[in-house]
Amino acid sequence: MHEMTSGLQEFRRRVAIAWRRRPGRPCAPVLLVVLLLAATLPPHAHGNDQAQRALNAVRALVDSGKVPPNTVLRLGFKQGNVNAYLGNQLELQQEWERQTGILIETHQIPQLPVQQVIIQNPDLDLTVARNHEFPELLPLGLITDLTGYFPRFGFELDDDPQSGYIRPDLQAYLGDRVAAIPADGDPVVMYLRRDLLDDPVERAAFRAAAGRELGVPETWDEYLELIRFFHRPDKGLYGALEERDPEGAWMYWLPRYLSQARPYQ
């Protein structure tokens, strides 16, 4: 059985926008934060429309000279954020660079609070943060208040499952101000080996061992019971696949913690 869990969407929002401007090298204006992320919207009609408006606005900035030639955006991503921002096989990055002429330089950052990341990586222009960091980052000017840009450029944050975001109220807002554009939702997902669950031999063996029918687990105890039953490393079969990387394993612990009892249910 294979469980693939990435944390609960309501509690893990890693998409605050931290912006630092330093003298001595070409630097795109804060506006590009909005436009860059808008250009990474999903490939549906609504998202494409917003993305195209964003690209048009960036090209207008470049053509007007407000964005210097050979501007490079230095972006810091956690490993799990790369595809959300740059696309599979970097196709979004390549499309962005082709249409705007603004190059993207990427750096992988550790699972640390944003302020520590910025201290350790002072050359970053843009990085990501979780929503619980919004209250301390916005007053320090490390997050650009995006509220005024939305009506200006026709950008929308809605919870339409076909064209919007899962929980923009939790992902994007700090009070009535827009502090971030969501890029990483992290709903909890479990993948099961249906061929094993439906196998008559496995079903009979599990019934004899557990005294119940083999099926999708509904509790943590049932989940662990299935793991023990299917864990056969000598035959190349493992009961579950969960991350044990020191920087990412907390995501697998979090759903267990949150599911236990009040007040953290």
Contacts in CASP RR format, 6 or more apart in sequence:
PFRMAT RR
TARGET T0000
AUTHOR 0000-0000-0000
METHOD contacts of the structure
MODEL  1
MHEMTSGLQEFRRRVAIAWRRRPGRPCAPVLLVVLLLAATLPPHAHGNDQ
AQRALNAVRALVDSGKVPPNTVLRLGFKQGNVNAYLGNQLELQQEWERQT
GILIETHQIPQLPVQQVIIQNPDLDLTVARNHEFPELLPLGLITDLTGYF
PRFGFELDDDPQSGYIRPDLQAYLGDRVAAIPADGDPVVMYLRRDLLDDP
VERAAFRAAAGRELGVPETWDEYLELIRFFHRPDKGLYGALEERDPEGAW
MYWLPRYLSQARPYQ
1 192 0 8 1.000
1 193 0 8 1.000
1 196 0 8 1.000
1 226 0 8 1.000
1 227 0 8 1.000
1 230 0 8 1.000
1 239 0 8 1.000
1 240 0 8 1.000
2 191 0 8 1.000
2 192 0 8 1.000
2 193 0 8 1.000
2 240 0 8 1.000
2 241 0 8 1.000
3 190 0 8 1.000
3 191 0 8 1.000
3 223 0 8 1.000
3 240 0 8 1.000
3 241 0 8 1.000
3 242 0 8 1.000
4 189 0 8 1.000
4 190 0 8 1.000
4 191 0 8 1.000
4 241 0 8 1.000
5 188 0 8 1.000
5 189 0 8 1.000
5 190 0 8 1.000
5 242 0 8 1.000
5 251 0 8 1.000
5 252 0 8 1.000
5 255 0 8 1.000
6 12 0 8 1.000
6 186 0 8 1.000
6 187 0 8 1.000
6 188 0 8 1.000
6 189 0 8 1.000
6 251 0 8 1.000
7 186 0 8 1.000
7 188 0 8 1.000
7 251 0 8 1.000
7 252 0 8 1.000
7 254 0 8 1.000
7 255 0 8 1.000
8 186 0 8 1.000
8 187 0 8 1.000
8 188 0 8 1.000
8 254 0 8 1.000
8 255 0 8 1.000
8 258 0 8 1.000
9 166 0 8 1.000
9 167 0 8 1.000
9 170 0 8 1.000
9 185 0 8 1.000
9 186 0 8 1.000
9 187 0 8 1.000
9 188 0 8 1.000
10 167 0 8 1.000
10 170 0 8 1.000
11 254 0 8 1.000
11 258 0 8 1.000
12 130 0 8 1.000
12 185 0 8 1.000
12 186 0 8 1.000
12 251 0 8 1.000
12 254 0 8 1.000
13 130 0 8 1.000
13 131 0 8 1.000
13 132 0 8 1.000
13 170 0 8 1.000
13 171 0 8 1.000
13 180 0 8 1.000
13 182 0 8 1.000
13 184 0 8 1.000
13 185 0 8 1.000
14 78 0 8 1.000
14 81 0 8 1.000
14 128 0 8 1.000
14 129 0 8 1.000
14 130 0 8 1.000
14 131 0 8 1.000
14 184 0 8 1.000
14 186 0 8 1.000
15 128 0 8 1.000
15 129 0 8 1.000
15 130 0 8 1.000
15 131 0 8 1.000
15 171 0 8 1.000
15 172 0 8 1.000
15 180 0 8 1.000
15 181 0 8 1.000
15 182 0 8 1.000
15 183 0 8 1.000
15 184 0 8 1.000
16 114 0 8 1.000
16 128 0 8 1.000
16 129 0 8 1.000
16 130 0 8 1.000
16 131 0 8 1.000
16 133 0 8 1.000
16 134 0 8 1.000
16 137 0 8 1.000
16 143 0 8 1.000
16 179 0 8 1.000
16 180 0 8 1.000
17 33 0 8 1.000
17 37 0 8 1.000
17 126 0 8 1.000
17 128 0 8 1.000
17 129 0 8 1.000
17 143 0 8 1.000
17 144 0 8 1.000
17 146 0 8 1.000
17 179 0 8 1.000
17 180 0 8 1.000
17 181 0 8 1.000
18 114 0 8 1.000
18 117 0 8 1.000
18 118 0 8 1.000
18 124 0 8 1.000
18 126 0 8 1.000
18 127 0 8 1.000
18 128 0 8 1.000
18 129 0 8 1.000
18 137 0 8 1.000
18 142 0 8 1.000
18 143 0 8 1.000
19 30 0 8 1.000
19 33 0 8 1.000
19 125 0 8 1.000
19 126 0 8 1.000
19 141 0 8 1.000
19 142 0 8 1.000
19 143 0 8 1.000
19 144 0 8 1.000
20 118 0 8 1.000
20 122 0 8 1.000
20 124 0 8 1.000
20 125 0 8 1.000
20 142 0 8 1.000
21 27 0 8 1.000
21 30 0 8 1.000
21 125 0 8 1.000
22 122 0 8 1.000
22 123 0 8 1.000
26 68 0 8 1.000
26 69 0 8 1.000
26 70 0 8 1.000
26 71 0 8 1.000
26 72 0 8 1.000
27 71 0 8 1.000
27 125 0 8 1.000
28 67 0 8 1.000
28 71 0 8 1.000
28 73 0 8 1.000
28 102 0 8 1.000
28 125 0 8 1.000
29 61 0 8 1.000
29 66 0 8 1.000
29 67 0 8 1.000
30 144 0 8 1.000
31 57 0 8 1.000
31 61 0 8 1.000
31 149 0 8 1.000
32 58 0 8 1.000
32 61 0 8 1.000
32 67 0 8 1.000
32 73 0 8 1.000
32 102 0 8 1.000
33 126 0 8 1.000
33 144 0 8 1.000
33 146 0 8 1.000
34 54 0 8 1.000
34 144 0 8 1.000
34 146 0 8 1.000
34 149 0 8 1.000
34 153 0 8 1.000
34 155 0 8 1.000
34 181 0 8 1.000
35 54 0 8 1.000
35 55 0 8 1.000
35 57 0 8 1.000
35 58 0 8 1.000
35 153 0 8 1.000
36 54 0 8 1.000
36 58 0 8 1.000
36 73 0 8 1.000
36 96 0 8 1.000
36 126 0 8 1.000
37 85 0 8 1.000
37 181 0 8 1.000
37 183 0 8 1.000
38 50 0 8 1.000
38 51 0 8 1.000
38 53 0 8 1.000
38 54 0 8 1.000
38 153 0 8 1.000
38 155 0 8 1.000
38 181 0 8 1.000
39 51 0 8 1.000
39 54 0 8 1.000
39 55 0 8 1.000
39 58 0 8 1.000
39 92 0 8 1.000
39 95 0 8 1.000
39 96 0 8 1.000
40 51 0 8 1.000
40 84 0 8 1.000
40 85 0 8 1.000
40 86 0 8 1.000
40 87 0 8 1.000
40 92 0 8 1.000
40 183 0 8 1.000
41 47 0 8 1.000
41 48 0 8 1.000
41 50 0 8 1.000
41 51 0 8 1.000
42 163 0 8 1.000
42 164 0 8 1.000
44 162 0 8 1.000
44 163 0 8 1.000
45 163 0 8 1.000
46 156 0 8 1.000
46 160 0 8 1.000
46 162 0 8 1.000
46 163 0 8 1.000
46 164 0 8 1.000
47 163 0 8 1.000
50 154 0 8 1.000
50 155 0 8 1.000
50 156 0 8 1.000
53 153 0 8 1.000
53 154 0 8 1.000
53 155 0 8 1.000
54 153 0 8 1.000
54 155 0 8 1.000
55 96 0 8 1.000
55 99 0 8 1.000
55 100 0 8 1.000
57 153 0 8 1.000
58 67 0 8 1.000
58 99 0 8 1.000
58 100 0 8 1.000
58 102 0 8 1.000
59 99 0 8 1.000
59 100 0 8 1.000
61 67 0 8 1.000
62 100 0 8 1.000
62 101 0 8 1.000
62 102 0 8 1.000
67 102 0 8 1.000
70 103 0 8 1.000
71 102 0 8 1.000
71 103 0 8 1.000
72 102 0 8 1.000
72 103 0 8 1.000
72 104 0 8 1.000
72 105 0 8 1.000
73 102 0 8 1.000
73 103 0 8 1.000
73 104 0 8 1.000
73 105 0 8 1.000
73 125 0 8 1.000
73 126 0 8 1.000
74 105 0 8 1.000
74 106 0 8 1.000
74 107 0 8 1.000
74 123 0 8 1.000
74 124 0 8 1.000
74 125 0 8 1.000
74 126 0 8 1.000
75 85 0 8 1.000
75 104 0 8 1.000
75 105 0 8 1.000
75 106 0 8 1.000
75 107 0 8 1.000
75 124 0 8 1.000
75 125 0 8 1.000
75 126 0 8 1.000
75 127 0 8 1.000
76 106 0 8 1.000
76 107 0 8 1.000
76 108 0 8 1.000
76 109 0 8 1.000
76 117 0 8 1.000
76 121 0 8 1.000
76 124 0 8 1.000
76 126 0 8 1.000
76 127 0 8 1.000
76 128 0 8 1.000
77 85 0 8 1.000
77 86 0 8 1.000
77 106 0 8 1.000
77 107 0 8 1.000
77 108 0 8 1.000
77 109 0 8 1.000
77 127 0 8 1.000
77 128 0 8 1.000
78 108 0 8 1.000
78 109 0 8 1.000
78 110 0 8 1.000
78 111 0 8 1.000
78 128 0 8 1.000
79 108 0 8 1.000
80 184 0 8 1.000
81 128 0 8 1.000
81 183 0 8 1.000
81 184 0 8 1.000
82 106 0 8 1.000
82 108 0 8 1.000
84 183 0 8 1.000
84 184 0 8 1.000
85 92 0 8 1.000
85 93 0 8 1.000
85 183 0 8 1.000
86 92 0 8 1.000
86 93 0 8 1.000
86 104 0 8 1.000
86 106 0 8 1.000
87 93 0 8 1.000
93 104 0 8 1.000
93 106 0 8 1.000
96 102 0 8 1.000
96 104 0 8 1.000
97 103 0 8 1.000
97 104 0 8 1.000
107 121 0 8 1.000
107 124 0 8 1.000
109 117 0 8 1.000
109 121 0 8 1.000
109 124 0 8 1.000
109 127 0 8 1.000
110 117 0 8 1.000
110 247 0 8 1.000
111 247 0 8 1.000
111 248 0 8 1.000
111 250 0 8 1.000
112 120 0 8 1.000
113 129 0 8 1.000
113 133 0 8 1.000
114 127 0 8 1.000
114 128 0 8 1.000
114 129 0 8 1.000
114 133 0 8 1.000
114 137 0 8 1.000
114 142 0 8 1.000
115 136 0 8 1.000
115 137 0 8 1.000
115 142 0 8 1.000
117 124 0 8 1.000
117 127 0 8 1.000
118 124 0 8 1.000
118 127 0 8 1.000
118 142 0 8 1.000
121 127 0 8 1.000
128 183 0 8 1.000
128 184 0 8 1.000
129 137 0 8 1.000
129 143 0 8 1.000
129 180 0 8 1.000
131 170 0 8 1.000
131 171 0 8 1.000
131 179 0 8 1.000
131 180 0 8 1.000
134 143 0 8 1.000
134 174 0 8 1.000
134 179 0 8 1.000
134 180 0 8 1.000
135 174 0 8 1.000
137 143 0 8 1.000
137 179 0 8 1.000
138 145 0 8 1.000
138 174 0 8 1.000
138 177 0 8 1.000
138 179 0 8 1.000
143 179 0 8 1.000
143 180 0 8 1.000
145 177 0 8 1.000
145 178 0 8 1.000
145 179 0 8 1.000
146 177 0 8 1.000
146 178 0 8 1.000
146 179 0 8 1.000
146 180 0 8 1.000
146 181 0 8 1.000
147 176 0 8 1.000
147 177 0 8 1.000
147 178 0 8 1.000
148 178 0 8 1.000
149 155 0 8 1.000
150 156 0 8 1.000
150 157 0 8 1.000
150 178 0 8 1.000
156 164 0 8 1.000
157 164 0 8 1.000
157 165 0 8 1.000
157 168 0 8 1.000
157 172 0 8 1.000
157 178 0 8 1.000
157 181 0 8 1.000
157 182 0 8 1.000
158 164 0 8 1.000
158 165 0 8 1.000
158 168 0 8 1.000
159 165 0 8 1.000
159 166 0 8 1.000
159 167 0 8 1.000
159 168 0 8 1.000
159 169 0 8 1.000
165 171 0 8 1.000
165 172 0 8 1.000
165 182 0 8 1.000
165 185 0 8 1.000
166 182 0 8 1.000
166 185 0 8 1.000
166 187 0 8 1.000
168 182 0 8 1.000
171 180 0 8 1.000
171 182 0 8 1.000
171 185 0 8 1.000
172 178 0 8 1.000
172 179 0 8 1.000
172 180 0 8 1.000
172 181 0 8 1.000
172 182 0 8 1.000
173 179 0 8 1.000
186 251 0 8 1.000
188 255 0 8 1.000
192 216 0 8 1.000
193 230 0 8 1.000
196 202 0 8 1.000
196 230 0 8 1.000
197 203 0 8 1.000
197 214 0 8 1.000
197 215 0 8 1.000
197 216 0 8 1.000
202 214 0 8 1.000
203 213 0 8 1.000
203 214 0 8 1.000
205 229 0 8 1.000
206 212 0 8 1.000
206 213 0 8 1.000
206 214 0 8 1.000
206 229 0 8 1.000
207 213 0 8 1.000
207 214 0 8 1.000
209 229 0 8 1.000
210 225 0 8 1.000
210 229 0 8 1.000
214 226 0 8 1.000
215 226 0 8 1.000
217 223 0 8 1.000
217 225 0 8 1.000
217 226 0 8 1.000
220 256 0 8 1.000
220 259 0 8 1.000
226 239 0 8 1.000
227 239 0 8 1.000
227 240 0 8 1.000
228 239 0 8 1.000
229 239 0 8 1.000
230 237 0 8 1.000
230 238 0 8 1.000
230 239 0 8 1.000
231 237 0 8 1.000
231 238 0 8 1.000
231 239 0 8 1.000
231 240 0 8 1.000
232 238 0 8 1.000
232 239 0 8 1.000
242 249 0 8 1.000
242 252 0 8 1.000
243 249 0 8 1.000
243 251 0 8 1.000
243 252 0 8 1.000
257 264 0 8 1.000
258 264 0 8 1.000
258 265 0 8 1.000
259 265 0 8 1.000
END
